[in-house]
Amino acid sequence: MVGVPAPGDGAGRRDENRRGLRPSTSRATTPANRPTYETPDTRWRSASCRVRQDRGMTSTLGVDLASQDKKTALCEIAWERPARVVRLELGVDDAAIVAAAAGDGVQLLAIDAPFGWPEPFVRAVRAHHDGEGFPVAAGDRPGREPFYLRETDRHVIAQTGKRPLSVSTDKIAYIALRCAGLLRTIGERDPALVPRDGSGLVAEVYPGAALVRWAPTLGCPTAGYRGAAPENPARTALAAALLDATGVAADAAQRALLARSEDALDAFVTAVLARVVALGRSEPVPDALRELARREGWIHVPRADALDGSLQE
């Protein structure tokens, strides 16, 4: 959900004492000498490979990011059989997200938030700031159109009919600023973890677009589940359908939270999308847009058949 940030929002208040990743000194088996990462008890291949090298739990994280902690939700799903929700929380701060991303066994972190801004908008603001003159004159509404949406937003519209909010002109910009800070902090371990096209440890997703794709599989309405009211039959039905379609188990308290909170449900969908991306079941970035996606960000839309096969290990 979008909201105006409160003073001090995002301040680190939770324990960050997690095992961080550090560059490995072993390079002989890494293709093209790409960096590897290791914790004290396990080793990963390159972040973009997302392959666990031990027998520990593999999990994905989903964050429904808001401008304020109280509206931010985090979900973690463990994918060994039987797949299950191992964490579902509301009121999540930046420190908790960063620490979760550094946790052992995390395959991918998906975030429901824009990873960047439209490149024409960035260039226009820079020119205006530097005194070179805004590139569009007064009254030229068509000339301003390229400033509103990123190429990935247009791609989502073409693929699903869902229109993402404009990160340059809507309140979602507050969330994008928070997300940029998260990407910076996660990337301080190594920039290879956070390319904005989703080829590293993090990926941008949009639950609304995913639900459009999955509607035939789910067999229930995917609209009408949003809203603050704790009793929402559409949300209850959607939560049950998602758990069934993904084969993910949740305990009674987690099921109740998914039915009660739109933020928790979006975080669950986002964690599932992280698994979909990790398994290569999302639409790929078109080659012609790959360099732009590394600057603007890229929303990973699941293939229509993404839920047809098992997501479990």
VMD Tcl script that draws the C-alpha trace (Angstrom):
set ca {
  {0.00 0.00 0.00}
  {1.13 3.55 -0.72}
  {1.35 6.11 2.02}
  {3.25 9.22 2.99}
  {6.35 8.25 4.97}
  {6.43 9.05 8.64}
  {9.52 10.68 10.15}
  {12.14 8.07 10.87}
  {10.42 5.43 8.74}
  {12.76 2.61 7.87}
  {15.11 3.20 10.79}
  {16.91 0.03 11.74}
  {15.40 -1.27 14.96}
  {15.88 -5.00 14.56}
  {18.88 -7.21 15.12}
  {21.03 -7.45 12.01}
  {23.34 -10.07 13.48}
  {23.05 -12.43 10.53}
  {25.81 -14.20 8.64}
  {26.82 -11.95 5.75}
  {28.22 -13.12 2.44}
  {31.85 -12.48 1.61}
  {33.81 -12.96 -1.61}
  {35.25 -16.44 -1.95}
  {38.90 -16.96 -2.75}
  {38.06 -20.01 -4.86}
  {37.75 -18.94 -8.51}
  {38.87 -21.96 -10.50}
  {35.40 -23.48 -10.96}
  {33.54 -20.24 -11.57}
  {32.75 -19.59 -15.27}
  {34.49 -16.47 -16.60}
  {35.85 -15.83 -13.11}
  {32.53 -14.45 -11.90}
  {32.52 -13.85 -8.13}
  {31.28 -16.48 -5.71}
  {29.93 -15.92 -2.23}
  {30.24 -17.99 0.88}
  {29.00 -18.05 4.44}
  {30.83 -19.86 7.24}
  {28.96 -23.08 6.49}
  {27.86 -23.03 2.88}
  {28.88 -21.71 -0.53}
  {26.83 -20.23 -3.34}
  {27.70 -19.95 -6.96}
  {27.33 -16.59 -8.70}
  {24.27 -14.73 -7.44}
  {22.67 -14.91 -10.88}
  {22.87 -18.71 -10.90}
  {20.78 -19.08 -7.73}
  {22.03 -22.64 -7.18}
  {22.47 -23.95 -3.67}
  {25.61 -26.01 -3.21}
  {24.63 -27.65 0.08}
  {21.69 -29.70 1.33}
  {20.19 -27.02 3.52}
  {16.81 -25.36 3.20}
  {16.18 -23.37 0.03}
  {13.78 -20.49 0.51}
  {12.54 -17.40 -1.28}
  {11.57 -14.08 0.22}
  {8.77 -11.75 -0.81}
  {8.41 -8.18 0.39}
  {5.28 -6.09 -0.12}
  {7.06 -2.77 0.32}
  {5.30 0.36 1.54}
  {6.62 3.78 2.44}
  {6.07 3.00 6.12}
  {7.12 -0.03 8.12}
  {3.63 -0.65 9.48}
  {2.29 -1.37 5.97}
  {5.27 -3.46 4.88}
  {4.95 -7.26 4.89}
  {7.52 -10.04 4.48}
  {6.96 -13.69 3.60}
  {9.49 -16.52 3.44}
  {8.66 -19.86 1.83}
  {10.82 -22.97 2.21}
  {10.65 -25.10 -0.94}
  {11.83 -28.53 0.13}
  {8.93 -31.00 0.19}
  {6.51 -30.20 1.63}
  {6.85 -26.51 0.78}
  {5.69 -24.30 3.61}
  {5.48 -20.73 4.84}
  {8.19 -20.34 7.47}
  {7.78 -16.61 8.06}
  {4.93 -14.16 7.56}
  {5.21 -10.77 9.21}
  {3.66 -7.32 9.12}
  {5.35 -4.11 10.26}
  {8.75 -4.95 8.75}
  {11.58 -2.40 8.78}
  {14.58 -2.02 6.48}
  {16.99 -3.75 8.86}
  {14.78 -6.86 8.94}
  {14.62 -7.00 5.14}
  {18.38 -6.63 4.74}
  {19.01 -9.27 7.39}
  {16.53 -11.67 5.80}
  {18.23 -11.27 2.41}
  {21.53 -12.33 4.01}
  {20.01 -15.44 5.56}
  {21.31 -18.92 4.82}
  {19.51 -20.66 1.97}
  {17.81 -17.60 0.46}
  {17.53 -18.27 -3.25}
  {15.96 -14.98 -4.31}
  {14.31 -11.90 -2.80}
  {11.41 -10.43 -4.77}
  {10.15 -6.94 -3.97}
  {6.86 -5.38 -5.00}
  {8.29 -1.91 -5.71}
  {9.85 -0.06 -8.64}
  {13.60 -0.54 -8.92}
  {14.17 2.60 -10.99}
  {12.73 5.56 -12.90}
  {11.99 6.15 -16.61}
  {15.24 7.08 -18.32}
  {13.69 10.01 -20.26}
  {12.38 11.38 -16.94}
  {15.83 11.11 -15.35}
  {17.45 12.91 -18.28}
  {14.80 15.65 -18.24}
  {15.16 16.29 -14.51}
  {18.95 16.35 -14.83}
  {18.77 18.89 -17.66}
  {16.35 21.05 -15.68}
  {18.53 20.81 -12.56}
  {21.68 21.73 -14.48}
  {20.04 24.79 -16.01}
  {20.06 23.41 -19.53}
  {16.33 23.88 -19.91}
  {13.53 21.34 -19.58}
  {13.36 19.35 -22.84}
  {9.60 19.81 -23.28}
  {7.94 23.18 -23.74}
  {4.72 24.38 -22.11}
  {1.57 22.81 -23.51}
  {3.35 19.82 -25.04}
  {1.44 17.01 -23.33}
  {2.52 14.33 -25.83}
  {6.12 15.36 -25.25}
  {5.75 14.55 -21.56}
  {4.38 11.05 -22.13}
  {7.80 9.31 -22.10}
  {8.40 10.65 -18.58}
  {5.51 8.77 -16.97}
  {6.21 5.07 -17.53}
  {9.25 2.82 -17.79}
  {9.64 0.36 -20.63}
  {8.84 -2.47 -18.23}
  {5.58 -0.75 -17.27}
  {4.58 -0.59 -20.92}
  {5.55 -4.24 -21.33}
  {3.31 -5.23 -18.40}
  {0.39 -3.31 -19.88}
  {0.86 -5.06 -23.23}
  {1.17 -8.50 -21.60}
  {-1.55 -8.32 -18.94}
  {-3.63 -5.16 -19.32}
  {-2.60 -4.06 -15.82}
  {-1.16 -0.55 -15.61}
  {1.55 -0.10 -12.96}
  {1.56 3.18 -11.08}
  {3.87 5.84 -12.49}
  {7.02 5.99 -10.35}
  {7.74 9.51 -11.59}
  {4.31 11.06 -10.98}
  {2.46 8.97 -8.37}
  {2.83 8.33 -4.64}
  {4.62 5.06 -5.34}
  {7.71 7.25 -5.69}
  {7.96 7.20 -1.87}
  {8.24 3.41 -2.03}
  {10.76 3.55 -4.87}
  {13.02 5.78 -2.77}
  {12.89 3.30 0.09}
  {13.56 0.44 -2.31}
  {16.59 2.22 -3.76}
  {18.05 2.42 -0.28}
  {17.46 -1.29 0.27}
  {19.17 -2.16 -3.01}
  {22.14 -0.02 -2.06}
  {22.53 -1.64 1.35}
  {22.09 -5.20 0.07}
  {24.53 -4.41 -2.74}
  {27.21 -3.26 -0.32}
  {28.09 -6.95 0.07}
  {28.65 -7.06 -3.69}
  {27.04 -5.09 -6.55}
  {26.48 -8.38 -8.42}
  {23.67 -9.13 -5.98}
  {21.44 -6.25 -7.08}
  {21.30 -5.67 -10.85}
  {17.93 -4.07 -11.48}
  {17.01 -6.48 -14.27}
  {16.54 -9.28 -11.73}
  {19.56 -11.36 -12.74}
  {21.04 -11.35 -9.23}
  {19.68 -11.96 -5.76}
  {16.75 -9.51 -6.07}
  {13.94 -9.15 -8.60}
  {11.14 -6.65 -9.11}
  {7.65 -8.12 -9.31}
  {4.04 -6.92 -9.51}
  {1.48 -9.21 -7.81}
  {-1.44 -7.61 -9.65}
  {-0.02 -8.61 -13.04}
  {0.80 -12.11 -11.80}
  {-2.75 -12.67 -10.57}
  {-4.11 -11.68 -13.98}
  {-1.92 -14.38 -15.51}
  {-2.89 -16.96 -12.92}
  {-6.64 -16.32 -12.84}
  {-7.53 -19.32 -15.07}
  {-5.37 -21.63 -12.92}
  {-6.70 -20.34 -9.62}
  {-10.33 -20.69 -10.60}
  {-11.52 -17.76 -8.50}
  {-11.73 -13.98 -8.93}
  {-8.39 -12.23 -8.51}
  {-9.91 -8.77 -8.15}
  {-11.64 -7.32 -5.11}
  {-9.26 -8.72 -2.49}
  {-7.72 -5.39 -1.60}
  {-8.98 -3.19 1.22}
  {-8.37 -2.68 4.92}
  {-11.47 -4.55 6.12}
  {-10.35 -7.72 7.93}
  {-13.36 -9.66 6.63}
  {-13.13 -9.96 2.85}
  {-14.58 -13.10 1.23}
  {-12.69 -12.44 -2.01}
  {-9.37 -12.30 -0.16}
  {-10.17 -15.43 1.85}
  {-11.02 -17.36 -1.33}
  {-7.95 -16.07 -3.16}
  {-5.62 -17.00 -0.30}
  {-7.00 -20.55 -0.21}
  {-6.73 -20.90 -3.99}
  {-3.13 -19.67 -4.01}
  {-2.06 -22.07 -1.28}
  {-3.70 -24.95 -3.15}
  {-2.28 -24.02 -6.57}
  {1.26 -23.55 -5.28}
  {1.27 -26.56 -2.97}
  {2.52 -24.41 -0.09}
  {1.44 -25.33 3.43}
  {0.57 -22.70 6.03}
  {-0.50 -23.09 9.63}
  {-3.79 -21.79 10.97}
  {-2.35 -18.48 12.15}
  {-0.68 -17.85 8.79}
  {-3.86 -18.69 6.89}
  {-5.80 -16.30 9.08}
  {-3.28 -13.53 8.44}
  {-3.40 -14.10 4.67}
  {-7.18 -13.83 4.79}
  {-7.11 -10.75 7.03}
  {-4.36 -8.64 5.45}
  {-3.95 -7.57 1.84}
  {-0.31 -6.75 2.60}
  {0.40 -10.25 3.91}
  {-1.29 -11.80 0.88}
  {0.73 -9.64 -1.51}
  {3.92 -10.63 0.32}
  {2.98 -14.31 -0.12}
  {2.37 -13.81 -3.85}
  {5.68 -11.98 -4.07}
  {7.54 -14.85 -2.38}
  {5.95 -17.29 -4.84}
  {7.02 -15.01 -7.69}
  {10.58 -15.11 -6.37}
  {10.50 -18.89 -6.82}
  {8.98 -18.54 -10.29}
  {11.77 -16.18 -11.34}
  {14.44 -18.43 -9.82}
  {13.10 -21.40 -11.81}
  {13.09 -19.42 -15.06}
  {9.30 -19.40 -15.39}
  {8.92 -15.65 -15.87}
  {8.91 -13.76 -19.15}
  {12.54 -12.97 -20.06}
  {13.80 -9.45 -20.54}
  {13.84 -8.79 -24.30}
  {17.41 -8.56 -25.57}
  {16.81 -5.09 -26.98}
  {15.78 -3.82 -23.54}
  {18.34 -5.60 -21.35}
  {20.69 -2.64 -20.89}
  {17.78 -0.29 -20.22}
  {16.32 -2.77 -17.72}
  {19.56 -2.65 -15.73}
  {18.91 1.07 -15.23}
  {15.11 1.37 -15.08}
  {14.35 -1.97 -13.45}
  {12.27 -4.82 -14.85}
  {8.99 -6.31 -13.60}
  {9.14 -10.09 -13.89}
  {5.78 -11.30 -15.16}
  {5.19 -15.04 -14.71}
  {4.43 -17.18 -17.70}
  {0.82 -18.30 -17.89}
  {1.93 -21.88 -17.17}
  {4.23 -20.95 -14.27}
  {2.10 -22.84 -11.75}
  {1.48 -25.90 -13.92}
  {4.54 -27.78 -12.67}
  {5.66 -28.22 -9.08}
  {7.50 -25.33 -7.48}
  {8.92 -27.65 -4.82}
  {12.33 -29.31 -4.77}
}
mol new
graphics top color blue
foreach p $ca { graphics top sphere $p radius 0.5 }
foreach p [lrange $ca 0 end-1] q [lrange $ca 1 end] { graphics top cylinder $p $q radius 0.2 }
display resetview
